[in-house]
Amino acid sequence: MNETAPTNSASTSELGKRVVSGVVMAALAVGAVVLGGWPFVLFWGAAALGIFWEWSAMVAESAIAVRTVGTAALVIAALAAGAGQFYAAAIAFAAGAAGVAGLCAARRRVWGAAGVVYAGTVLLAPVMLRRDREFGLVTILFLFAVVWATDILGYFIGRAIGGPKLAPPISPKKTWSGACGGALGAVAAGVAVVHVAGNTALIPAACIALVLSIVSQAGDLFESAVKRRFGVKDASHVIPGHGGLMDRLDGFLVATGVAALVGLMRGGPDASARGLLLW
């Protein structure tokens, strides 16, 4: 009994930190979405810089030089994206990735360059989707609902039901029950958002939500695999109860990147949100 109590107390404390941090971050994210424009760009630009710094700390041996080049590329890309120049932003990412690769040791050049692309995705993808005047707001809220439902329900359902592990070598605590519960919750949450908005069909939205939930969970596993590759438990400790920005945004980053890519192919850079939601 004496050994169990501290463990339960520590678990409760950690959950409390996760909840408080999650609520604060959600409020800031939703506020930035509602404001749109440059506040939204600055919000995701700051997130991209934080993610890149965490990534470079894991993979780069000359972290100061790598961070200088990567930061410059992300700042230029943020300014270009905020002005609607998405191709210029993509060029800045490419140049930054090449510069970072040149500063890394030969065995880590690919990893270093990937950090610019990885961080840049969490900047460029949301900004491009939000820029769509008619569907941008609802699309970002839809993505929030899908990813957050996946994370929250996956966490609690996985803990409650347990069962077979999803990917034991990568993330020993994740279960198939949590993955399936999170996906079903994501579909319900995504459909609820578009139903309230009332401007898109529900069945296609449900299918998109399911795909993005799966992609989000894949992004979570990818980030876990990268951390294991470099022997890191948390990307950083900047967010109480969650670890680093990479730990918190891994699923959203990949899901939003895929959503933006689909929207771009179907609607172009100025109507990517419409391209994602209208089928």
C-alpha positions, 0 to 999 in steps of 0.5 A, a space after each residue: 500500500 505504501 508503495 502504491 500511493 506515491 505512484 498513484 499520486 505522481 500519476 494524478 499530478 502528471 495528468 493534472 499538468 497535462 490537462 492544464 497545459 492542454 487547455 492553455 495551449 488549446 485556448 491559444 491555438 483557437 484564439 490564433 485561428 479566430 484572429 487569423 492573419 499575421 497573429 496566426 502566422 506568428 503563432 505557427 511560426 513560433 511553433 515551427 522555430 521551437 520544433 526546429 530547435 528541439 530537432 536540431 538539439 537531438 540530431 545536430 552536432 554543430 547545433 549553433 550554426 545549424 540553428 542559425 541557418 534553420 532559423 533564418 530559413 523559417 523566418 523568411 518562409 514565415 514572412 513569405 507565407 504570411 504574404 501569401 507567397 507559398 512557393 517562395 516559402 517553399 524555396 526558403 525551406 529548400 535553401 534552409 534544408 540544403 544549408 543545414 545539411 551542409 553544416 551537419 556531419 556526413 552521417 547526419 545530413 539527411 536528419 539535419 535537412 529533414 528538421 527544416 522540412 519537419 518544422 516548416 510543415 507546421 508553419 506552411 500547412 496551417 497558414 495555407 489552409 487558413 488563408 482560404 477565406 470561405 473554408 479556412 477557419 472551419 478547416 483548422 477547427 476540423 483538424 483540431 477536433 480530429 487530432 485532439 479527439 485522437 489524442 485524448 480518447 486514444 489516451 484514456 481508452 487505451 488506459 481503460 481497456 488496454 490489450 494488444 500493443 500497437 507498436 511495442 518497439 517504438 511506443 510500448 504504451 500505445 494499444 490497438 484499443 486506444 488507436 481505434 477509440 481515438 480514430 472513432 472519436 476523431 470521426 465523431 468530432 470532425 463530423 460535429 464541426 462540419 455539421 455545425 458549420 453546415 457547409 460540407 457533406 458529412 460522409 466525405 468529412 467522416 472519411 477525411 477525419 478517419 484518414 487524418 486520425 490514422 495519419 496523426 497516429 502515424 506522426 506520433 509513432 514517427 516522432 517516437 521512433 526519431 527520439 528512440 533513434 537518438 536516445 531521447 525521452 522527451 524533445 524538451 521540457 518546455 510544456 509541463 506534462 507533455 515534454 516538448 513542442 514536438 511531443 505535443 504537435 507531432 500528430 497535428 504536424 503530419 495530419 495538417 501536412 497531409 491535409 494541406 497537400 490534398 487541398 493543394 492538389 485539389 484546390 490550389 494554394 488559395 483554396 486548399 481548405 475548400 479542396 480538402 473539405 468539398 468532394 
